[in-house]
């Protein structure tokens, strides 16, 4: 089996398939794996997917045994709470260093053939052609885990494409531990700031600003935009090295794929449903994809003559497409609300204050209620 893309969902799937007895090759376009300089949220559904993939022990070493302490929810720039999440929302939430997660998944791929510096030009049912003319072929299944601009997805009949969400995100991890008491997001007009503690006391933070796609201010501009906001935002910026901050224009996959399967090609993760990060579910949905696809393929690995590959792939599509596309749509809608400006921002804040905490938390709790 060929996995195109050495990100979180691609490596998680490859390791599980290999341990199940499959011969797996992973192609990654980057010439090497480098530090990401950001964090991500793993929720209960993500942990259940990791457990189903047999990766729970690999992940335990990089996660805190405790959920985030203190109050978590959404605040105004002056620190007043708009929404407070119930403990049920954060009971299974852990914030991880993306680099540490990726390193753990690479370690779990011992025995998997992982090739870096492989830029795919096109894909078909048996393999891929690289931009340098080299052919990787002879595979039973080609799995596209190659992100928003997937080359495996190229040629799909559905008209989907990347689209800018209207805001960019700056992400950083403090270079030293910073004591914090509360976490979550702080919202303003076309601006927001997120705070999430890591297991070792360092803090992962992100800042979102509405504006042109090409905008990329440095740390000084972030201080100007957020320096008067409540503590400890200024301290977090001061505790972060300027060259350790990453920037991405927030994009999503516009349009809806009618299937995640085309012949013997199948999509997982961002290649199938790239979403805005507003629900913190991007990586979790990719891990769900990997867990379900691994489950569908295990009978084929055990007895290649017993189950048809196309039937197994379509079972995966039927299980994953409705849920993941719903989550992606909800994330996009939430992003529009959270990035609101002017009168819309005022209405948003009033509405959030009026919604009871239990009601505001219910949607997040339901989203985590998933089992492979």
Helices and strands as residue ranges (DSSP letters): E 2-4, H 8-19, E 25-27, E 39-42, H 44-52, H 56-60, E 72-76, E 81-84, H 87-90, E 94-97, H 98-108, E 113-115, E 120-124, E 127-130, E 135-136, E 142-144, E 161-173, E 183-187, E 191-197, E 203-210, H 219-226, H 233-238, G 242-244, E 246-254, E 261-262, E 265-267, H 270-273, G 277-279, H 282-302, H 309-338, H 342-354, H 357-368
